């Protein structure tokens, strides 16, 4: 190989390695952000997601730092993680997902909020794993109850397969996400796990996950084993 070609190849390799490392760091930071949201969701039972709902959840998705921008008509986009319970009640490694929504909540200016989806059935989870999933169309979704109100669910909450929450300025509230799309973030999954894996392979733990997965699963386990 000619010297200049060798130099170019080395530079290209260094750039690719740096990009891969930066992407991996980004996913690790996302894991940390998800853990923070879950810890705050259960820290104050009177102001957070009812423990009963988390205890019975078949899956949980957390999308921290969803960005909302626009004037009068806004859109929202964010990336996060989904974890699923297996038949033995154990939590899976995280599956990276992306959410695209229309306008919800604030309308003017740019907004950032944390979203939590509590899945009551496995059917809706399987739909996401198969491909792009529209909340409200492919599965009923409702704004989730907060605090003690969770003990007296409304008809909409009882019928919904998914309950949705937002957290802004430290406070949790139920929020409507009908019409939002959630899809598998294949690039983020490949970056985090170091290779391309099918969603089912990730959820089944076919590959040894990074060390941060253990910490995340422990946070999820604590959040979902609280007393009803």
C-alpha positions as CSV (number, residue, x, y, z in Angstrom):
1,X,0.0,0.0,0.0
2,X,1.3,3.4,-0.9
3,X,2.3,5.6,2.1
4,X,-0.5,8.2,1.5
5,X,-3.1,5.5,1.1
6,X,-1.9,3.9,4.3
7,X,-2.1,7.2,6.1
8,X,-5.6,7.8,4.8
9,X,-6.7,4.4,5.9
10,X,-5.3,5.0,9.4
11,X,-7.1,8.3,9.7
12,X,-10.4,6.8,8.5
13,X,-10.1,4.0,11.0
14,X,-9.4,6.5,13.8
15,X,-12.4,8.6,12.8
16,X,-14.7,5.5,12.7
17,X,-13.4,4.3,16.0
18,X,-14.0,7.7,17.6
19,X,-17.5,7.9,16.2
20,X,-18.3,4.4,17.5
21,X,-16.9,5.3,21.0
22,X,-18.9,8.6,21.0
23,X,-22.1,6.7,20.1
24,X,-21.4,4.1,22.9
25,X,-20.9,6.9,25.4
26,X,-24.2,8.4,24.3
27,X,-26.1,5.1,24.9
28,X,-24.4,4.7,28.3
29,X,-25.6,8.2,29.2
30,X,-29.1,7.3,28.1
31,X,-29.0,4.3,30.5
32,X,-28.0,6.6,33.3
33,X,-30.8,9.1,32.5
34,X,-33.4,6.3,32.5
35,X,-32.2,5.1,35.9
36,X,-32.6,8.6,37.3
37,X,-36.2,8.9,35.9
38,X,-37.2,5.5,37.4
39,X,-35.7,6.3,40.8
40,X,-37.6,9.6,40.9
41,X,-40.8,7.9,39.7
42,X,-40.9,5.8,42.9
43,X,-39.2,8.1,45.4
44,X,-42.4,9.8,46.5
45,X,-45.4,7.4,46.2
46,X,-47.9,10.3,46.7
47,X,-46.5,12.1,43.6
48,X,-45.2,9.4,41.4
49,X,-46.5,6.4,39.4
50,X,-48.6,4.1,41.7
51,X,-46.5,1.2,42.9
52,X,-49.4,-1.2,42.1
53,X,-49.1,-0.4,38.4
54,X,-45.4,-0.8,38.3
55,X,-45.7,-4.1,40.2
56,X,-48.1,-5.5,37.7
57,X,-46.3,-4.1,34.6
58,X,-45.3,-6.5,31.8
59,X,-43.0,-3.9,30.3
60,X,-41.7,-0.3,30.9
61,X,-40.4,2.2,28.4
62,X,-38.6,5.4,29.6
63,X,-37.8,8.1,27.1
64,X,-35.8,10.8,28.9
65,X,-35.4,14.3,27.6
66,X,-38.0,14.3,24.9
67,X,-37.6,17.5,22.9
68,X,-40.6,19.5,21.9
69,X,-40.3,22.4,19.4
70,X,-42.6,24.6,17.5
71,X,-44.9,27.5,17.6
72,X,-48.6,26.8,18.1
73,X,-48.2,23.4,16.4
74,X,-45.3,21.4,17.9
75,X,-43.8,18.0,17.4
76,X,-41.8,15.8,19.8
77,X,-39.0,13.3,19.4
78,X,-36.9,11.3,21.9
79,X,-34.9,8.1,22.4
80,X,-35.0,5.8,25.3
81,X,-35.2,2.2,26.6
82,X,-37.8,-0.5,26.9
83,X,-37.4,-3.5,29.3
84,X,-39.8,-6.5,29.4
85,X,-40.7,-9.1,31.9
86,X,-40.2,-12.7,30.9
87,X,-42.4,-15.7,31.9
88,X,-40.6,-16.0,35.2
89,X,-41.0,-12.3,36.0
90,X,-37.4,-11.4,35.4
91,X,-36.5,-8.2,33.6
92,X,-34.8,-8.3,30.2
93,X,-31.8,-6.3,29.0
94,X,-32.8,-2.9,27.6
95,X,-34.0,-2.5,24.1
96,X,-33.4,1.0,22.7
97,X,-36.4,2.7,21.1
98,X,-37.3,6.0,19.5
99,X,-40.6,7.9,19.9
100,X,-42.1,10.5,17.5
101,X,-45.1,12.3,18.7
102,X,-47.3,15.2,17.6
103,X,-48.3,18.0,19.9
104,X,-48.9,17.2,23.6
105,X,-48.9,19.5,26.6
106,X,-47.0,22.7,25.9
107,X,-47.3,24.3,22.5
108,X,-45.0,27.4,22.5
109,X,-41.3,27.2,22.2
110,X,-39.0,24.2,22.8
111,X,-39.8,21.8,25.7
112,X,-38.1,18.9,27.2
113,X,-39.8,16.2,29.3
114,X,-39.3,12.7,30.5
115,X,-41.8,10.1,29.3
116,X,-42.7,6.8,31.0
117,X,-44.9,4.1,29.4
118,X,-46.2,1.3,31.6
119,X,-47.3,-1.7,29.5
120,X,-50.1,-3.8,31.1
121,X,-50.0,-6.6,28.5
122,X,-47.5,-8.4,26.4
123,X,-49.5,-7.9,23.2
124,X,-48.5,-4.3,22.8
125,X,-44.9,-5.1,23.6
126,X,-44.8,-7.7,20.8
127,X,-46.2,-5.2,18.4
128,X,-43.3,-2.8,19.1
129,X,-40.8,-5.6,18.6
130,X,-42.3,-6.5,15.3
131,X,-42.0,-2.9,13.9
132,X,-43.2,0.7,14.1
133,X,-46.1,0.9,16.6
134,X,-48.8,3.6,16.8
135,X,-50.0,4.3,20.3
136,X,-53.8,4.5,20.5
137,X,-54.2,2.8,17.1
138,X,-52.4,-0.5,17.6
139,X,-53.1,-0.5,21.4
140,X,-55.3,1.6,23.6
141,X,-53.3,4.1,25.7
142,X,-54.4,6.4,28.4
143,X,-52.9,9.1,30.7
144,X,-51.9,7.2,33.8
145,X,-53.0,8.0,37.3
146,X,-50.6,9.5,39.9
147,X,-50.3,8.8,43.6
148,X,-53.2,7.4,45.5
149,X,-55.6,8.1,42.6
150,X,-54.1,5.0,41.0
151,X,-56.1,2.9,43.5
152,X,-59.3,4.1,41.8
153,X,-58.7,3.8,38.0
154,X,-61.1,5.3,35.5
155,X,-62.8,3.3,32.8
156,X,-60.2,4.6,30.2
157,X,-57.3,3.5,32.4
158,X,-58.9,0.1,33.0
159,X,-59.3,-0.6,29.3
160,X,-55.9,0.8,28.2
161,X,-53.1,-1.6,27.5
162,X,-50.6,1.2,28.0
163,X,-50.5,4.0,30.6
164,X,-48.4,7.1,29.9
165,X,-46.7,9.6,32.1
166,X,-44.6,12.7,31.8
167,X,-42.2,14.3,34.2
168,X,-41.4,18.0,34.0
169,X,-39.8,20.1,36.8
170,X,-39.7,17.1,39.0
171,X,-43.4,16.3,38.9
172,X,-45.1,13.3,37.3
173,X,-48.4,13.6,35.5
174,X,-50.5,11.4,33.2
175,X,-50.3,12.5,29.6
176,X,-52.1,11.5,26.4
177,X,-49.8,10.1,23.7
178,X,-52.4,8.9,21.3
179,X,-51.1,8.9,17.7
180,X,-47.4,8.8,18.8
181,X,-45.1,6.3,17.0
182,X,-42.6,4.1,18.8
183,X,-40.0,2.1,17.0
184,X,-36.9,0.1,17.6
185,X,-33.7,2.1,17.5
186,X,-31.5,-0.4,15.7
187,X,-28.4,1.9,15.5
188,X,-28.5,2.6,19.2
189,X,-28.9,-1.1,20.0
190,X,-25.9,-2.0,17.8
191,X,-23.8,0.7,19.4
192,X,-24.6,-0.4,22.9
193,X,-24.3,-4.2,22.4
194,X,-21.4,-4.0,20.0
195,X,-23.1,-5.9,17.2
196,X,-26.3,-6.0,15.2
197,X,-29.0,-8.0,17.1
198,X,-32.6,-8.7,16.5
199,X,-34.9,-7.2,19.1
200,X,-36.0,-10.7,20.2
201,X,-32.3,-11.7,20.7
202,X,-31.8,-8.7,23.0
203,X,-34.9,-9.3,25.1
204,X,-34.0,-13.0,25.4
205,X,-30.4,-12.1,26.6
206,X,-28.7,-14.0,23.7
207,X,-25.6,-11.8,24.1
208,X,-23.9,-10.7,27.2
209,X,-24.9,-7.1,27.8
210,X,-22.6,-4.3,29.0
211,X,-22.0,-3.9,32.7
212,X,-24.4,-0.9,33.0
213,X,-27.3,-3.3,32.1
214,X,-27.0,-5.0,35.5
215,X,-27.3,-1.6,37.3
216,X,-30.3,-0.7,35.2
217,X,-32.1,-4.0,35.8
218,X,-31.6,-3.6,39.5
219,X,-33.2,-0.1,39.5
220,X,-36.1,-1.5,37.5
221,X,-36.5,-4.5,39.8
222,X,-36.6,-2.2,42.9
223,X,-39.1,0.1,41.2
224,X,-41.4,-2.8,40.3
225,X,-41.3,-4.8,43.5
226,X,-42.6,-2.1,45.8
227,X,-45.5,-3.0,47.9
228,X,-48.9,-2.6,46.3
